[in-house]
Amino acid sequence: MANSWFESVAVAQQRAKRKLPKSVYGALIAGTERGQSMSDNEAAFAELGVRPITAGQSPTRNMTTEVMGQSMAMPVLISPTGVQAVHPDGEIAVARAAAARGVVMGLSSFASKPIEDVIAANPQTFFQIYWAGDRDSIITRIERAKSAGACGLILTLDWSFVHSRDWGSPQIPQDTKLTTLIKHAPETLMRPAWLLEWLRSGQIPALDVPNFTAIGESAPHFFDAYGTWWGTTPATWKDVAWVAEQWDGPLMVKGIGRVDEARRAVDSGATAISVSNHGGNNLDGTPAPIRLLPAIAEAVGDQIEVVMDGGVRRGSDVVKALALGAKAVMIGRAYLWGLAANGQAGVENVLDVLRSGIDSNLLGLGKSSIDELSPDDLIIPDNFVR
């Protein structure tokens, strides 16, 4: 039997691409228009150099941290992602992997598994919501998260308003009726390992979103929930303040890319922000979050916790983000590729790859803790920061 372990996130992506049906893999890649922002999210990290030392390296390296009141073994959080048709265990497998590695789980309101089951697998779970529907329905989702024991709330405001891709959008089923299954049969039959996993589980990849309603209510289909979001008037900063009041606990606003909006998040009662462009899935041409991070961290880093989300594939990426002012990073595609490649063990593998990379970089930079990282540890080219 082939070795299921992989040494990098890049290898996990290669295995995921070989294993997943074309449309499922395409949904993970996503992006908008020409994919400029999606590409820059990764490419920007490669523009940053590091300043290693050759002697006096620390024999021990501490990478523990705390975000929104939750202690973590390393500065990496699981970013909430929608319906995870890449593996039958979906968010449950991800939550177990995160718990095993001591990191926080972010669960989407568009997830495929109920929040109650995910929190049972990992009590350190932040629940993510969109500003979708009327205030009563939003309160319903907030109250369900509270009752389930979620320890933090993530309000995502950077979802895509653009629905075209130069390379074409994946065909996502509108339902799971027999005719739909027959239509998608050719591409699934070409990926027997993926199909066998689902057959063994006794399930089919459903696109229902059980966390979009009150517990016990029928789960809407993804596109029905998406339609609710699309038809909702976009949130204002007064709405953000209202969410903070309703939740009355640790709240992250995800999707910040400007200093003025970072300050508005502080004023609205958020306890954390994520500098993010939704993995390049929002307006194309938005700079990579790592380019925006330094100015935002300098402006509000002493008032609110700042994390960064976008393009993280290596431990060195994490170290660079921390050196530029982030308290932690969030990962999305990276763990989904691990999940596709090898289920829960694949997600643990991705987290181990990142942890090892963080440790190696701390060693080379002569740091005994992530708290010692600063911009002085990097070689930052002119005009890198936006």
C-alpha positions as CSV (number, residue, x, y, z in Angstrom):
1,M,0.0,0.0,0.0
2,A,1.3,3.4,-1.0
3,N,2.5,5.7,1.8
4,S,-0.4,8.1,2.6
5,W,1.8,10.6,4.3
6,F,2.8,13.8,2.4
7,E,5.6,16.2,3.0
8,S,4.0,19.4,1.9
9,V,0.7,21.1,1.2
10,A,1.6,21.1,-2.5
11,V,1.7,17.3,-2.5
12,A,-1.6,17.2,-0.7
13,Q,-3.0,19.4,-3.5
14,Q,-1.7,17.1,-6.2
15,R,-3.3,14.1,-4.5
16,A,-6.6,15.9,-4.0
17,K,-6.6,16.9,-7.7
18,R,-6.0,13.2,-8.7
19,K,-8.7,11.9,-6.4
20,L,-11.5,14.4,-6.6
21,P,-14.0,14.7,-9.5
22,K,-13.2,17.7,-11.7
23,S,-16.2,19.8,-10.5
24,V,-15.4,19.2,-6.8
25,Y,-11.8,20.1,-7.2
26,G,-12.8,23.1,-9.3
27,A,-15.0,24.3,-6.5
28,L,-12.1,24.2,-4.1
29,I,-9.9,26.3,-6.4
30,A,-12.7,28.9,-6.9
31,G,-11.3,32.4,-7.5
32,T,-12.9,35.2,-9.5
33,E,-12.4,36.8,-12.9
34,R,-8.7,36.4,-14.0
35,G,-7.7,35.0,-10.6
36,Q,-5.3,37.8,-10.0
37,S,-6.0,38.1,-6.2
38,M,-6.0,34.3,-5.8
39,S,-2.6,34.1,-7.4
40,D,-1.2,37.0,-5.5
41,N,-2.3,35.5,-2.1
42,E,0.4,32.9,-2.6
43,A,2.9,34.8,-4.7
44,A,3.3,37.6,-2.3
45,F,4.8,35.4,0.4
46,A,7.6,34.5,-2.1
47,E,8.6,38.1,-2.4
48,L,9.5,38.2,1.3
49,G,13.0,37.1,2.3
50,V,14.2,36.1,5.8
51,R,17.3,37.0,7.8
52,P,18.6,33.8,9.4
53,I,21.4,33.6,11.9
54,T,24.2,31.0,11.9
55,A,25.0,30.6,15.6
56,G,23.2,31.0,18.9
57,Q,20.0,29.4,17.8
58,S,17.5,28.5,20.5
59,P,17.3,24.9,21.5
60,T,13.6,25.2,22.2
61,R,10.9,27.1,20.3
62,N,7.5,28.1,21.7
63,M,4.6,28.6,19.2
64,T,1.6,28.6,21.6
65,T,-0.8,31.5,21.4
66,E,-4.3,32.6,22.2
67,V,-7.0,34.0,20.0
68,M,-10.4,35.1,21.2
69,G,-9.8,33.5,24.6
70,Q,-8.8,30.1,23.2
71,S,-5.3,28.7,23.8
72,M,-3.7,27.0,20.8
73,A,-0.7,24.8,20.3
74,M,0.4,26.9,17.3
75,P,-0.8,30.1,15.6
76,V,-3.0,28.4,13.0
77,L,-6.8,28.3,12.9
78,I,-9.1,26.3,10.7
79,S,-10.9,28.8,8.5
80,P,-14.7,28.1,8.0
81,T,-15.4,26.7,4.5
82,G,-18.8,25.7,3.0
83,V,-20.2,22.3,2.1
84,Q,-17.3,19.9,2.2
85,A,-18.2,17.3,-0.4
86,V,-14.5,16.3,-0.6
87,H,-14.9,13.6,2.1
88,P,-17.9,11.8,3.7
89,D,-16.8,12.9,7.2
90,G,-16.5,16.5,6.2
91,E,-16.2,19.0,9.0
92,I,-16.3,16.2,11.7
93,A,-13.0,14.9,10.4
94,V,-11.6,18.4,10.3
95,A,-12.7,19.2,13.8
96,R,-11.2,16.0,15.2
97,A,-7.9,16.7,13.4
98,A,-7.9,20.3,14.8
99,A,-8.6,19.0,18.3
100,A,-5.8,16.4,18.0
101,R,-3.3,19.2,17.1
102,G,-4.6,21.7,19.6
103,V,-6.0,24.3,17.2
104,V,-9.3,26.1,16.9
105,M,-12.0,24.9,14.4
106,G,-13.9,27.4,12.4
107,L,-17.3,26.1,11.3
108,S,-19.3,27.7,8.4
109,S,-23.0,28.3,8.6
110,F,-22.9,26.7,5.1
111,A,-21.2,23.6,6.5
112,S,-22.5,20.1,5.7
113,K,-22.4,18.9,9.4
114,P,-24.5,20.2,12.3
115,I,-22.7,22.5,14.7
116,E,-23.7,20.2,17.6
117,D,-21.8,17.3,16.1
118,V,-18.8,19.4,15.3
119,I,-18.5,20.9,18.8
120,A,-18.7,17.4,20.2
121,A,-15.6,16.6,18.1
122,N,-13.8,19.8,19.0
123,P,-15.2,22.1,21.8
124,Q,-12.8,24.8,20.6
125,T,-15.1,25.8,17.7
126,F,-15.9,29.3,16.4
127,F,-19.2,29.5,14.5
128,Q,-19.2,31.6,11.3
129,I,-22.2,33.4,10.0
130,Y,-23.0,35.7,7.0
131,W,-25.3,38.6,7.1
132,A,-28.1,36.7,5.5
133,G,-31.8,36.9,6.0
134,D,-33.7,39.1,8.4
135,R,-32.5,39.8,12.0
136,D,-34.8,37.1,13.5
137,S,-33.2,34.4,11.4
138,I,-29.7,35.7,12.2
139,I,-30.6,35.6,15.9
140,T,-31.8,32.1,15.4
141,R,-28.4,31.0,14.1
142,I,-26.6,33.0,16.9
143,E,-28.7,31.4,19.6
144,R,-28.2,27.9,18.2
145,A,-24.4,28.5,18.2
146,K,-24.6,29.7,21.8
147,S,-26.7,26.7,22.9
148,A,-24.3,24.3,21.1
149,G,-21.4,25.7,23.0
150,A,-19.5,27.7,20.3
151,C,-16.7,29.7,22.0
152,G,-16.6,32.5,19.4
153,L,-18.4,33.9,16.5
154,I,-17.0,34.9,13.0
155,L,-18.9,37.4,10.9
156,T,-17.8,37.0,7.3
157,L,-18.2,40.1,5.2
158,D,-15.9,39.4,2.2
159,W,-17.8,36.8,0.2
160,S,-17.8,37.1,-3.6
161,F,-19.9,39.6,-5.5
162,V,-18.4,38.4,-8.8
163,H,-19.6,35.2,-10.3
164,S,-17.3,34.7,-13.4
165,R,-14.0,32.9,-13.8
166,D,-11.8,33.1,-17.0
167,W,-11.2,29.4,-16.7
168,G,-14.8,28.5,-16.2
169,S,-16.9,27.8,-13.1
170,P,-17.4,24.2,-11.9
171,Q,-20.7,22.6,-12.4
172,I,-22.2,22.4,-8.9
173,P,-25.4,20.3,-8.7
174,Q,-28.6,22.1,-7.9
175,D,-30.0,18.9,-6.3
176,T,-29.2,15.2,-5.7
177,K,-32.0,13.7,-7.7
178,L,-31.5,10.7,-9.9
179,T,-31.2,12.7,-13.1
180,T,-28.5,14.9,-11.5
181,L,-26.5,11.9,-10.3
182,I,-26.7,10.4,-13.8
183,K,-25.4,13.6,-15.3
184,H,-22.4,13.7,-13.0
185,A,-21.8,9.9,-13.1
186,P,-19.0,10.1,-15.8
187,E,-16.7,12.4,-13.8
188,T,-17.3,10.5,-10.5
189,L,-16.6,7.1,-12.2
190,M,-13.3,8.5,-13.3
191,R,-12.4,9.0,-9.6
192,P,-13.1,5.5,-8.1
193,A,-11.2,6.1,-4.8
194,W,-13.4,9.2,-4.0
195,L,-16.6,7.3,-5.1
196,L,-15.7,4.3,-3.0
197,E,-15.3,6.4,0.1
198,W,-18.8,7.7,-0.3
199,L,-20.3,4.3,-1.1
200,R,-18.7,2.8,2.0
201,S,-20.1,5.6,4.1
202,G,-23.7,4.9,2.9
203,Q,-24.1,8.6,1.9
204,I,-24.2,10.7,-1.2
205,P,-22.6,14.2,-1.3
206,A,-25.5,16.3,-0.3
207,L,-25.5,20.1,-0.6
208,D,-27.7,20.8,2.4
209,V,-26.7,23.3,5.0
210,P,-28.1,22.2,8.4
211,N,-26.7,25.2,10.4
212,F,-28.6,27.8,8.5
213,T,-31.8,27.1,10.5
214,A,-32.9,26.4,14.0
215,I,-32.2,22.9,15.3
216,G,-34.8,20.4,14.2
217,E,-35.9,22.4,11.2
218,S,-35.3,21.0,7.7
219,A,-31.9,22.0,6.3
220,P,-32.1,24.2,3.2
221,H,-30.2,23.4,0.0
222,F,-26.9,25.4,-0.5
223,F,-28.4,27.4,-3.3
224,D,-31.5,28.3,-1.3
225,A,-29.3,29.6,1.5
226,Y,-27.1,31.3,-1.0
227,G,-30.2,33.0,-2.5
228,T,-31.1,34.2,1.0
229,W,-27.7,35.8,1.3
230,W,-27.8,37.3,-2.2
231,G,-31.2,38.8,-1.5
232,T,-30.2,40.4,1.8
233,T,-29.2,44.1,1.9
234,P,-25.5,44.2,2.7
235,A,-24.5,44.7,6.3
236,T,-23.6,48.2,7.7
237,W,-21.3,48.9,10.6
238,K,-24.4,49.4,12.7
239,D,-25.4,45.9,11.8
240,V,-21.9,44.6,12.9
241,A,-22.4,46.4,16.2
242,W,-25.8,44.8,16.6
243,V,-24.3,41.3,16.0
244,A,-21.6,42.0,18.6
245,E,-24.4,43.0,21.1
246,Q,-26.5,39.9,20.3
247,W,-23.5,37.5,20.6
248,D,-22.0,39.2,23.6
249,G,-18.8,37.3,23.4
250,P,-15.6,37.0,21.3
251,L,-16.4,38.2,17.8
252,M,-14.2,38.2,14.7
253,V,-15.0,40.3,11.7
254,K,-13.6,38.5,8.6
255,G,-12.7,40.3,5.4
256,I,-10.9,43.4,6.5
257,G,-8.6,45.0,3.9
258,R,-8.4,48.6,4.9
259,V,-7.2,50.5,7.9
260,D,-10.3,52.6,8.2
261,E,-12.5,49.5,8.2
262,A,-10.2,47.9,10.8
263,R,-10.9,50.9,13.0
264,R,-14.6,50.6,12.4
265,A,-14.5,47.0,13.5
266,V,-12.9,48.1,16.7
267,D,-15.6,50.7,17.2
268,S,-18.3,48.2,16.5
269,G,-17.3,45.9,19.3
270,A,-15.3,43.2,17.5
271,T,-12.6,41.5,19.5
272,A,-10.7,40.2,16.5
273,I,-10.4,40.8,12.7
274,S,-9.2,38.7,9.9
275,V,-7.3,40.5,7.1
276,S,-8.7,38.5,4.2
277,N,-9.9,38.7,0.6
278,H,-11.8,35.3,1.0
279,G,-9.1,33.4,-0.7
280,G,-9.3,35.5,-3.8
281,N,-13.0,34.9,-4.1
282,N,-14.1,38.5,-3.7
283,L,-13.2,41.4,-6.0
284,D,-10.3,40.4,-8.3
285,G,-7.5,42.9,-8.0
286,T,-7.7,43.0,-4.2
287,P,-4.1,42.8,-2.9
288,A,-2.9,39.7,-1.1
289,P,-3.8,40.0,2.7
290,I,-0.1,39.7,3.6
291,R,0.5,43.0,1.7
292,L,-2.3,44.8,3.7
293,L,-1.4,43.3,7.0
294,P,1.4,45.6,8.2
295,A,-0.5,48.8,8.0
296,I,-3.6,47.3,9.6
297,A,-1.6,45.7,12.4
298,E,0.2,48.9,13.1
299,A,-3.1,50.9,13.2
300,V,-5.2,48.6,15.4
301,G,-3.0,45.8,16.7
302,D,-2.9,47.2,20.2
303,Q,-6.7,47.4,20.3
304,I,-7.9,44.2,18.7
305,E,-6.5,40.8,17.8
306,V,-5.4,40.6,14.2
307,V,-5.2,37.4,12.2
308,M,-4.6,36.9,8.5
309,D,-6.3,34.6,6.0
310,G,-5.1,33.9,2.5
311,G,-2.4,32.0,0.6
312,V,-0.8,30.2,3.6
313,R,0.8,27.0,2.4
314,R,3.9,26.6,4.5
315,G,5.2,27.2,8.0
316,S,7.4,30.0,6.6
317,D,4.2,31.7,5.4
318,V,2.9,31.6,9.0
319,V,6.2,33.0,10.4
320,K,6.2,35.9,7.8
321,A,2.6,36.8,8.7
322,L,3.4,36.8,12.4
323,A,6.5,38.9,11.8
324,L,4.3,41.5,10.0
325,G,1.8,41.8,12.9
326,A,-0.6,38.9,12.8
327,K,-1.3,37.0,16.0
328,A,-2.2,33.9,14.0
329,V,-3.3,32.8,10.5
330,M,-6.3,30.9,9.1
331,I,-6.1,28.2,6.5
332,G,-8.7,27.0,4.1
333,R,-7.7,25.3,0.9
334,A,-4.7,23.7,2.6
335,Y,-6.7,21.6,5.0
336,L,-9.4,20.8,2.4
337,W,-6.7,19.3,0.2
338,G,-5.5,17.3,3.2
339,L,-9.0,16.2,3.9
340,A,-9.5,15.0,0.3
341,A,-6.1,13.2,0.2
342,N,-6.5,11.3,3.4
343,G,-9.5,12.3,5.6
344,Q,-8.8,13.2,9.2
345,A,-5.2,12.0,9.0
346,G,-4.7,14.2,6.0
347,V,-5.8,17.3,7.9
348,E,-3.5,16.3,10.8
349,N,-0.7,15.9,8.2
350,V,-1.3,19.4,6.9
351,L,-1.2,20.8,10.4
352,D,2.0,18.8,11.1
353,V,3.6,20.2,8.0
354,L,2.8,23.8,9.1
355,R,4.0,23.2,12.6
356,S,7.3,21.7,11.4
357,G,7.8,24.6,9.1
358,I,7.2,27.1,11.8
359,D,9.6,25.4,14.1
360,S,12.3,25.2,11.4
361,N,12.0,28.9,10.7
362,L,12.1,29.9,14.3
363,L,15.2,27.8,14.7
364,G,16.9,29.4,11.7
365,L,15.9,32.9,12.8
366,G,17.3,32.3,16.3
367,K,13.9,32.7,18.0
368,S,12.8,30.9,21.1
369,S,9.1,32.0,20.7
370,I,6.8,33.3,18.0
371,D,6.3,36.4,20.2
372,E,9.9,37.5,19.3
373,L,9.2,37.8,15.5
374,S,9.2,41.2,14.0
375,P,9.6,42.9,10.6
376,D,13.4,43.1,11.2
377,D,13.5,39.3,10.6
378,L,12.3,39.8,7.0
379,I,13.7,41.3,3.8
380,I,10.8,43.3,2.6
381,P,11.0,44.7,-1.0
382,D,10.1,48.3,-1.8
383,N,6.4,48.7,-2.6
384,F,5.5,45.4,-1.1
385,V,3.1,46.8,1.5
386,R,-0.1,48.2,0.1
